[in-house]
Amino acid sequence: MAKLKLGIPKGSLQDATIALFARAGWQILANGRSYFPAINDDEIECMLVRAQEMARYVEHGALDAGLTGNDWVLENLADVERITSLTYSKQSRQSVKWVLAVPEDSRFQKPEDLAGKTIATELVEYTKRYFSEKNIPVKVEFSWGATEVKPPMLADAIVEVTETGSSLRANRLRIIETLMESETQLIANKAAYADPFKREKINNLSMMLNGAINAMSQVGLMLNVPKASLDAVLAVLPALSSPTVSQLRDSDWVAVNTILDETTVRDVIPKLKAAGGSGIVEYPLSKVVL
């Protein structure tokens, strides 16, 4: 049987990725000691790989596809197919930023002020290219972790990834530049993506994972409406698409079904009630495929 070799990011993104796959319909069971988690799809073979290395393994064909950050694709200058962006992270549904940060009380205010200085980061090659393009001579050192604690004794500045900036602030660091924003991407080996079976499998993964992400911020809403009040009710609904209106057994009433942004529901439901809606039911969604 043909199989798709799929890389799942090991580490900080692992739990969020497995949860996303579960919403999309794939149950991944990761044993703490094994790098080959089980999945409820006989056509997929999973492997846990560090996000930092994923793009290289996909490019070289050890994996057919994988999930990793755009930052690590750029760090490795990997020649891969970018299938789709998947905006989720370990803490929130937003992209992350790689920033240049210095101690709060330092004199450095802009990248040019760091000429001749030492910068610690895990994103070494991208950082070197960034400063080289600006013609700023710096020494870039690889950081094995705990990068935030290195200035000012072990480095003059750092390039570090952040979602909220809270860790940087806790370590009394100040951001002076954003080098890039990054989000998770589904990437594929070019030869694998040319194979009809693997291409279809990868595209189906893309569609279902995006559907699961879309559903995270949406809810379904259904209600009964007297026909005389239908225009007033529809005027209240900021729908993803045109609401579905169905005739009920009572010819004077219709059922309205729609999808709303979760953040708007608390304001919309009272307005629907005031406009004549009744039997209003809000329900969760697992996928919204656009």
Secondary structure, 3 states (H helix, E strand, C coil): CCCEEEEEEECCCHHHHHHHHHHHCCCEECCCCCCCCEECCCCEEEEEEEHHHHHHHHHHCCCCEEEEEHHHHHHHCCCCEEEEEECCCCCCCCCEEEEEEEECCCCCCCHHHHCCCEEEECCHHHHHHHHHHCCCCCEEEECCCCHHHCCCCCCCEEEEEECCCHHHHHCCEEEEEEEEEECEEEEECHHHHHCHHHHHHHHHHHHHHHHHHHHHCEEEEEEEEEHHHHHHHHHHCCCCCCCEEEECCCCCEEEEEEEEEHHHHHHHHHHHHHHCCEEEEEEECCCCCC
